[in-house]
Amino acid sequence: MQILIEKSEIKGQVQSPSSKSYTIRSLMCAALARGQSEIRNPLSSDDTEAALRVLRKIGVQVATDGDRWLVNGGLFQNPCEDLFCGDSAATLRFMSAICALVPGRSRLTAGPSLSKRPVITLVQALQRGGVDISSQGDTAPVIVNNGGRFSGGLTELPGDISSQYISALLLIASLAMGNTLIRLTSPLESRSYVLMTLECLERFGIKVKYTDELMEYETVRQEYQPAKVNIEGDWSSASYLLGLGAVGGEIKVGNINIQSMQGDRVILDILKKMGAGVEEAEGFIIVRKSQLKAIQADLKECIDLLPTLAVLAALAEGTSVFTGIQRASLKESNRVKTVKDGLKRAGIRVIEEIDKLTIQGGQPTPAEIDSYNDHRIAMSFSLLGIASGGITIKGAECVSKTYPEYWNTLRSLGVKMHEQ
């Protein structure tokens, strides 16, 4: 599907969708807890549906009842078919660890995009914990043979490849045969996602002793307890909505927690520094259109914001510089290249260096942008269309990965768009 976005003046009030990261983490914790857990206000999207589908195949019972999911976990069964994770990296990586506890053989497969993303570092860390696991080179499929136990002990892995590897190990660490010590061999990036995992674990009764200075996480054997959790709004998805207000008019966004552990909440501070009109009022964030200024920012802890901020930088006065972006090349697309190519198509000057992107703000020209089936690219470049007009986004349906209602939300705000 292609969508042509014309220059638009937007105004309205919307709710940010629920957090994908918290939804999937809560699902995994509920699956590990014997008894019934309740997840309220979960996100329904391609990624969370992939997690639901895989968990059901290993014997987890999930009943969807309006805005809540009832999850009966703690009793796993040998899957009789492949566990297809779609393009959900969190599902593949978290389930690679959880399948160490599932009896028999589990084979986890992935969709076209995820099949290109690395998993070998996690596989090797699980092997050191006594799991009979292998992958196809660096990537999926992942096969766990003779599952049902995780020895634990000491395992080491780098902290600067993917925080999901650490989160995956933390999910099963308390269920190991003995104490588990996870030691990082390089500084942790995207620390907020690990903190979100620790927060979810605590909600389900699991305590982890961790030391940032030593880069270690230690657990003793514990049992997950069923819990009732409410999923907060997603700051990554909210970034597009807040950006809409900054370049297109005025927007009032609700269902976002200012005190959230989510690293992408920093979008609020960045918008303020760029000169956007930002106001916090009665549980909402109001953002009003203004002339944006260039910014310099290190995105190590909020790498998913790169596409949004790159587009905002293209519409700002001056030259913006973003560093700490290297891991963006390992996402659904190579986001550094995809962002650069898209902006250049729109007549924006961009310079790519090692771990650095420099963007000269200017006047974008009409262009056709290939999303490369990457939801964050599609949503981010919609801001360019709203601000300047004439932006066509190819593969626009990919937003269903995390925000299925995105295009309908834009229409409700007054965005002029045409499906082609």
PLY file of the C-alpha trace (Angstrom):
ply
format ascii 1.0
element vertex 420
property float x
property float y
property float z
element edge 419
property int vertex1
property int vertex2
end_header
0.00 0.00 0.00
1.19 3.51 -0.87
0.00 6.65 0.90
0.45 10.18 -0.44
0.55 12.77 2.34
-0.19 16.40 1.59
0.74 19.44 3.63
-1.77 19.62 6.46
-2.76 21.64 9.49
-3.55 19.25 12.33
-5.50 19.73 15.52
-7.03 17.28 17.97
-6.71 14.98 20.95
-5.47 11.38 20.79
-4.37 8.59 23.10
-0.98 6.97 22.65
-1.28 3.21 22.04
-0.18 0.89 24.83
3.48 -0.06 25.13
4.64 -2.94 22.95
7.65 -3.55 25.18
5.64 -3.76 28.39
2.93 -5.87 26.73
5.39 -8.52 25.53
7.41 -8.53 28.77
4.25 -8.89 30.83
3.06 -11.73 28.60
6.34 -13.59 29.06
6.27 -13.13 32.84
2.64 -14.25 33.02
3.54 -17.34 30.97
6.22 -18.23 33.54
3.88 -17.79 36.53
1.79 -20.79 37.58
-1.81 -19.59 37.82
-3.84 -16.83 36.22
-2.48 -13.34 35.52
-4.41 -10.41 34.12
-2.92 -7.95 31.62
-5.02 -4.82 31.25
-4.88 -2.46 28.26
-2.42 -4.59 26.26
-1.29 -3.51 22.80
-2.81 -5.52 19.96
-0.40 -5.43 17.01
1.57 -7.76 14.75
4.39 -8.11 17.30
2.21 -8.81 20.33
0.05 -11.22 18.31
3.24 -13.09 17.40
4.08 -13.42 21.10
0.56 -14.66 21.88
0.66 -17.20 19.07
4.00 -18.68 20.15
3.07 -18.88 23.83
-0.15 -20.72 23.01
1.84 -23.32 21.08
3.85 -24.19 24.20
0.71 -24.67 26.31
0.07 -21.19 27.73
-3.64 -20.41 27.79
-4.59 -16.85 26.91
-8.16 -15.56 26.80
-8.69 -12.13 25.25
-11.58 -10.26 26.86
-11.94 -6.72 25.57
-9.18 -4.58 27.03
-7.70 -7.37 29.12
-5.91 -10.67 28.56
-6.21 -13.52 31.05
-3.07 -15.65 31.00
-2.74 -19.09 32.60
0.93 -20.03 32.66
3.51 -22.17 34.40
2.79 -25.48 32.63
4.64 -25.87 29.34
4.19 -28.58 26.71
6.36 -29.72 23.85
5.29 -27.79 20.72
4.17 -29.99 17.84
5.14 -27.44 15.19
7.55 -24.58 14.57
7.22 -21.48 16.73
6.87 -18.71 14.14
7.84 -15.36 15.69
6.94 -13.19 12.71
9.17 -10.14 12.65
9.06 -9.62 16.42
12.66 -9.58 17.66
11.56 -9.50 21.30
9.43 -12.62 20.78
12.24 -14.56 19.09
14.88 -13.59 21.63
12.76 -13.94 24.77
11.31 -17.25 23.58
14.76 -18.60 22.69
15.49 -18.37 26.41
12.09 -19.54 27.64
12.23 -22.60 25.37
15.17 -23.78 27.49
12.44 -24.58 30.05
10.03 -26.22 27.59
10.16 -30.05 27.40
11.48 -31.63 24.20
12.52 -29.86 21.03
11.53 -26.33 20.04
12.29 -24.70 16.70
11.83 -20.95 16.47
11.49 -19.39 13.03
11.25 -15.79 11.87
9.80 -13.59 9.15
11.86 -12.07 6.31
13.09 -9.01 8.22
13.83 -10.75 11.51
15.64 -13.58 9.69
18.39 -11.06 8.90
18.87 -9.88 12.49
21.49 -11.46 14.76
20.74 -13.85 17.62
24.02 -15.75 17.92
25.29 -13.84 20.98
22.21 -14.89 22.96
22.51 -18.48 21.71
26.12 -18.63 22.90
25.20 -17.17 26.30
22.47 -19.80 26.73
24.92 -22.53 25.71
27.19 -21.41 28.55
24.19 -21.86 30.86
23.89 -25.50 29.88
21.18 -25.16 27.21
21.35 -27.41 24.14
20.63 -24.65 21.63
21.85 -23.68 18.17
21.08 -21.21 15.42
21.51 -21.04 11.67
24.75 -19.13 11.64
24.13 -15.74 13.22
20.35 -15.76 12.76
17.11 -17.74 13.08
15.95 -20.49 12.97
16.88 -21.19 16.59
16.62 -24.80 17.78
16.46 -25.91 21.40
16.98 -29.66 21.89
16.09 -31.50 25.07
14.59 -28.45 26.78
13.24 -28.50 30.31
16.14 -27.20 32.38
18.51 -24.28 32.64
21.64 -24.85 34.70
22.40 -21.17 35.34
25.80 -20.31 36.81
27.98 -17.64 35.25
27.35 -16.41 31.73
29.00 -13.45 30.06
27.94 -11.39 27.05
28.44 -7.89 25.64
26.00 -5.16 26.64
26.25 -3.06 23.49
24.67 -5.36 20.88
21.09 -5.77 22.07
19.50 -5.21 25.47
17.01 -7.94 24.53
19.73 -10.55 25.05
20.12 -9.48 28.68
16.36 -9.31 29.17
15.95 -12.81 27.73
18.45 -14.25 30.21
16.87 -12.35 33.10
13.46 -13.86 32.28
14.70 -17.39 33.01
17.53 -16.72 35.47
15.39 -17.23 38.59
14.22 -20.63 37.30
17.74 -22.03 36.86
18.92 -25.10 38.75
21.29 -22.91 40.76
22.17 -19.27 41.21
22.70 -17.28 38.02
25.19 -14.49 37.43
24.94 -12.48 34.20
28.07 -10.43 33.62
28.40 -7.86 30.84
31.72 -7.60 29.04
31.01 -4.14 27.61
28.91 -1.17 28.80
25.16 -1.61 28.55
23.31 0.40 25.92
19.53 0.91 25.91
19.68 0.46 29.68
16.06 1.58 30.03
14.81 -1.60 28.34
16.62 -3.77 30.88
15.16 -1.64 33.67
11.71 -2.23 32.17
12.37 -5.97 32.29
13.47 -5.76 35.93
10.33 -3.77 36.72
8.13 -6.44 35.13
9.99 -9.21 36.95
9.38 -7.49 40.28
5.67 -7.18 39.54
5.61 -10.97 39.18
7.56 -11.58 42.39
11.09 -11.94 41.01
13.93 -9.97 42.56
17.27 -9.44 40.86
20.38 -8.05 42.50
22.19 -5.84 40.04
25.16 -3.53 40.10
25.60 -0.97 37.34
29.23 -0.37 38.26
30.14 -4.06 38.02
27.73 -4.67 35.13
26.36 -7.78 36.86
22.90 -9.25 37.46
22.56 -11.98 40.09
19.54 -14.11 40.95
18.72 -17.01 43.21
16.03 -19.56 42.48
12.54 -18.06 42.81
9.03 -18.79 41.57
7.01 -16.38 39.48
3.74 -15.27 41.09
0.59 -14.44 39.09
-0.09 -10.71 38.88
-2.45 -8.06 37.58
-0.67 -5.44 35.49
-1.81 -2.36 33.62
0.12 -1.55 30.43
1.08 2.10 30.13
1.26 4.07 26.89
4.13 3.69 24.45
6.59 6.59 24.26
8.05 5.34 20.96
4.63 5.54 19.30
3.88 8.80 21.08
7.00 10.34 19.50
5.27 10.49 16.09
2.18 12.09 17.58
4.19 14.66 19.52
6.25 15.34 16.41
3.04 15.93 14.45
2.17 18.77 16.75
5.65 20.30 16.49
5.51 20.52 12.67
1.81 20.44 11.81
-0.37 22.37 14.24
-1.50 21.45 17.72
-2.01 18.07 19.36
-3.01 16.84 22.78
-1.64 13.38 23.56
-2.82 11.26 26.47
-1.99 7.83 27.92
1.71 8.57 28.41
3.45 8.31 31.76
5.90 11.14 32.43
7.62 9.01 35.11
7.98 6.00 32.81
11.07 3.78 32.67
10.87 3.97 28.86
13.97 5.62 27.44
12.05 7.19 24.55
10.30 9.56 26.98
13.35 11.78 26.34
11.55 12.90 23.16
9.79 15.45 25.35
13.07 17.05 26.47
14.45 17.00 22.95
11.35 18.70 21.52
11.70 21.44 24.14
15.37 21.94 23.27
14.43 22.17 19.59
12.03 24.99 20.41
8.69 23.20 20.13
5.83 24.54 22.21
5.36 21.82 24.85
2.94 21.93 27.77
2.01 19.32 30.38
-1.63 19.58 31.47
-3.99 17.23 33.36
-2.49 13.94 32.19
-1.91 15.16 28.65
1.03 16.53 26.70
0.19 19.43 24.39
2.58 20.24 21.54
2.14 23.25 19.27
3.74 24.02 15.92
6.79 26.24 16.03
9.99 26.85 14.11
12.36 24.12 15.25
16.06 24.61 15.90
18.88 22.18 15.18
20.13 19.93 17.95
23.06 17.68 18.84
22.09 14.47 20.63
23.55 11.10 21.61
20.89 8.46 20.91
22.52 5.42 22.54
19.72 5.18 25.10
16.85 5.99 22.72
17.90 4.51 19.41
14.31 4.01 18.17
13.90 7.80 18.10
16.46 8.19 15.30
13.94 8.24 12.39
11.60 10.70 14.14
14.40 13.05 15.17
16.06 12.85 11.76
12.86 14.03 10.08
12.40 16.81 12.65
16.02 17.85 12.05
15.31 18.07 8.31
12.59 20.63 9.13
14.67 22.59 11.65
16.88 25.65 11.21
20.57 24.76 11.17
22.60 21.57 11.24
21.75 18.72 13.60
24.18 15.98 14.64
23.14 12.59 16.01
25.67 10.17 17.49
25.37 6.77 19.20
23.39 5.44 16.24
25.37 2.37 15.19
22.86 -0.17 16.52
20.13 1.40 14.37
21.62 -0.50 11.43
20.48 -3.78 13.05
16.77 -2.98 13.26
13.87 -3.91 10.93
15.83 -2.06 8.26
19.27 -0.51 8.34
17.73 2.66 9.74
20.83 4.78 9.34
20.89 4.08 5.61
17.11 4.13 5.20
16.77 7.50 6.95
19.66 8.98 4.97
18.32 7.75 1.62
14.78 8.96 2.37
15.90 12.44 3.37
18.18 12.73 0.35
15.26 11.82 -1.90
13.43 14.78 -0.37
16.33 17.11 -1.13
17.81 17.23 2.38
21.59 17.22 2.81
22.74 14.31 4.99
26.25 13.12 5.85
26.77 9.64 7.28
29.93 8.83 9.23
30.80 6.04 11.65
28.22 6.19 14.43
27.18 9.69 13.35
24.56 11.35 11.16
24.66 15.06 10.25
21.49 16.63 8.84
21.22 20.09 7.31
17.71 21.48 7.80
16.08 22.80 4.65
12.96 22.86 2.50
11.97 19.29 1.57
10.78 18.55 -1.94
8.14 15.99 -3.00
9.52 12.47 -2.92
8.65 8.79 -2.86
9.94 7.14 0.32
10.46 3.38 0.56
9.65 2.25 4.12
11.56 -1.02 3.57
8.72 -2.58 5.57
9.95 -0.71 8.65
7.13 0.72 10.75
9.27 3.46 12.28
10.42 4.71 8.87
6.83 4.87 7.57
5.51 6.75 10.59
8.46 9.14 10.83
8.34 10.22 7.21
4.64 10.97 7.53
5.79 14.04 9.52
7.74 15.22 6.49
4.63 14.98 4.34
2.46 16.88 6.82
5.01 19.68 7.08
5.95 20.03 3.40
3.52 17.98 1.29
4.01 15.60 -1.62
5.52 12.71 0.34
4.52 9.24 -0.84
5.26 6.35 1.52
5.58 2.87 0.01
4.73 -0.16 2.13
2.64 1.99 4.48
0.79 -1.03 5.88
3.91 -1.99 7.88
2.73 0.28 10.74
0.61 -2.69 11.90
3.77 -4.03 13.58
3.29 -1.64 16.52
0.57 0.93 15.68
-2.17 -0.56 13.45
-4.42 2.49 13.79
-1.76 5.05 12.87
-3.15 6.16 9.51
-6.70 6.36 10.89
-5.37 8.46 13.75
-3.78 10.88 11.28
-7.03 11.21 9.37
-8.89 11.99 12.59
-6.44 14.86 13.18
-7.09 16.41 9.78
-4.17 15.04 7.79
-4.76 15.12 4.03
-3.77 11.74 2.65
-4.59 9.52 -0.29
-4.20 5.77 -0.52
-2.77 4.73 -3.87
0 1
1 2
2 3
3 4
4 5
5 6
6 7
7 8
8 9
9 10
10 11
11 12
12 13
13 14
14 15
15 16
16 17
17 18
18 19
19 20
20 21
21 22
22 23
23 24
24 25
25 26
26 27
27 28
28 29
29 30
30 31
31 32
32 33
33 34
34 35
35 36
36 37
37 38
38 39
39 40
40 41
41 42
42 43
43 44
44 45
45 46
46 47
47 48
48 49
49 50
50 51
51 52
52 53
53 54
54 55
55 56
56 57
57 58
58 59
59 60
60 61
61 62
62 63
63 64
64 65
65 66
66 67
67 68
68 69
69 70
70 71
71 72
72 73
73 74
74 75
75 76
76 77
77 78
78 79
79 80
80 81
81 82
82 83
83 84
84 85
85 86
86 87
87 88
88 89
89 90
90 91
91 92
92 93
93 94
94 95
95 96
96 97
97 98
98 99
99 100
100 101
101 102
102 103
103 104
104 105
105 106
106 107
107 108
108 109
109 110
110 111
111 112
112 113
113 114
114 115
115 116
116 117
117 118
118 119
119 120
120 121
121 122
122 123
123 124
124 125
125 126
126 127
127 128
128 129
129 130
130 131
131 132
132 133
133 134
134 135
135 136
136 137
137 138
138 139
139 140
140 141
141 142
142 143
143 144
144 145
145 146
146 147
147 148
148 149
149 150
150 151
151 152
152 153
153 154
154 155
155 156
156 157
157 158
158 159
159 160
160 161
161 162
162 163
163 164
164 165
165 166
166 167
167 168
168 169
169 170
170 171
171 172
172 173
173 174
174 175
175 176
176 177
177 178
178 179
179 180
180 181
181 182
182 183
183 184
184 185
185 186
186 187
187 188
188 189
189 190
190 191
191 192
192 193
193 194
194 195
195 196
196 197
197 198
198 199
199 200
200 201
201 202
202 203
203 204
204 205
205 206
206 207
207 208
208 209
209 210
210 211
211 212
212 213
213 214
214 215
215 216
216 217
217 218
218 219
219 220
220 221
221 222
222 223
223 224
224 225
225 226
226 227
227 228
228 229
229 230
230 231
231 232
232 233
233 234
234 235
235 236
236 237
237 238
238 239
239 240
240 241
241 242
242 243
243 244
244 245
245 246
246 247
247 248
248 249
249 250
250 251
251 252
252 253
253 254
254 255
255 256
256 257
257 258
258 259
259 260
260 261
261 262
262 263
263 264
264 265
265 266
266 267
267 268
268 269
269 270
270 271
271 272
272 273
273 274
274 275
275 276
276 277
277 278
278 279
279 280
280 281
281 282
282 283
283 284
284 285
285 286
286 287
287 288
288 289
289 290
290 291
291 292
292 293
293 294
294 295
295 296
296 297
297 298
298 299
299 300
300 301
301 302
302 303
303 304
304 305
305 306
306 307
307 308
308 309
309 310
310 311
311 312
312 313
313 314
314 315
315 316
316 317
317 318
318 319
319 320
320 321
321 322
322 323
323 324
324 325
325 326
326 327
327 328
328 329
329 330
330 331
331 332
332 333
333 334
334 335
335 336
336 337
337 338
338 339
339 340
340 341
341 342
342 343
343 344
344 345
345 346
346 347
347 348
348 349
349 350
350 351
351 352
352 353
353 354
354 355
355 356
356 357
357 358
358 359
359 360
360 361
361 362
362 363
363 364
364 365
365 366
366 367
367 368
368 369
369 370
370 371
371 372
372 373
373 374
374 375
375 376
376 377
377 378
378 379
379 380
380 381
381 382
382 383
383 384
384 385
385 386
386 387
387 388
388 389
389 390
390 391
391 392
392 393
393 394
394 395
395 396
396 397
397 398
398 399
399 400
400 401
401 402
402 403
403 404
404 405
405 406
406 407
407 408
408 409
409 410
410 411
411 412
412 413
413 414
414 415
415 416
416 417
417 418
418 419
